[in-house]
Amino acid sequence: MKIIIAAVFIPLAIYLWPTSLGGDTQILLVSGQSMYPTIQDGSFVITKESLPYEIGDIVAYYSKEARVNVIHRIIDVESNGAFVIKGDNNANTDPGSYTTDDIFGEVVFATPFIGQGLEMLRNPIILLISAIVLIAIQSELKRRKKKKEKIRRILLGIPPPKHEEKNNTKPQKPSYSVFLMAMILNIMIYALLQISIASQIQPQGDQVTGFLFKILESSFASTVSFGLYSILILGLYYITKRSYHKAKYETKTSRKSNQSLELLLGKNFKPIPSLMQFLIIMYIIMAIFHLVAIGSGISPLLH
C-alpha cells in the first residue's frame, strides 16, 4: 500500500509543484460570480503555465488596478498580441491590456464549494469542531486497530505481548510529530508574510495576526505573531512531554484515585496530553488555511 501511495503521490506532487518552490502551479480560491456558471463562487482552482495561450482559454492574471488575482477567459487577441479578457458572466471586457507575461497560468482544474469550506475554517467554532472530529477519528482508528490485533491473536492462538501480560502502568508515549509540523508551518507563514509585506501587499492574517496588523507596523506585527505562536507551540510541547514523564513514574496509589476517570474515558486516556494535542491540531488547521491564503495573494509576484 505504501508503494502504491508513493507511486501515485510523487508524480502528482511533481505535477502540482507550486511556483513559490520553483514550479508552475498556482492554487486559488474564487470569490465572485464573474465566471458563473463555468466557475462558481467559492471554487477551488488550480492553474498551470500553458504556453501559448489561445482564445477560449480560462486564465489567471494579477490585476494591478484592483490588486487581486483575476480568473477570466481570453475572448480575442489584438493586432499587437495583447489579449482581450472577459468574465463569462460579465457584460464588459476587463480594463487594461494583458500579454503572456501578465498571465501566470491557465485553469486546469476547478471544483466548487471547497473554497467556501476553507473560508469557514476562519470561524473559531468550526476550528474547534474540526479539531474534535480529527482527534475522535484518530482515537477510533487506534481502538479498532487494537481490537483487530486482539481478535487476530485469539483466532491464531497467539499469546498477548509481554507488556500486556504484566500490570504495566507505563502510559502510551504521545506523538510529538504534530508539534514539529506546527513549527514548520509557523516558519513558512512568517517567511511568506515577510515576502508579502516587502511586496507592499497587506496580508489579511489570521485572528491574532490580523489584530496585530491593526495596532502595529506590519513587519513588526508579523514578527510578534511568529514569536507568540512559537512560544505557544513550544509551551504545548513542553507541557505534553512533562505530563508524560510525570505519568510514567506515577505510583499505584495515585492510579487508584483516577480509576473512576479511567472507567469513564478509557484506561489509556491522559487528559493533559490529549488537551495539548487538541490545541495543536486546532493551530495546524488554522495555519494551513492561513498559508494557502497568503500564498494565493503573493503567487503572481513569485512567478
PyMOL commands that set and color helices and strands:
alter all, ss='L'
color gray80, all
select helices_A, chain A and resi 2-15+19-21+100-102+114-120+124-156+162-165+177-198+207-215+218-248+252-257+259-265+271-302
alter helices_A, ss='H'
color red, helices_A
select strands_A, chain A and resi 25-29+44-48+58-63+68-77+83-86+103-111
alter strands_A, ss='S'
color yellow, strands_A
deselect
rebuild
show_as cartoon
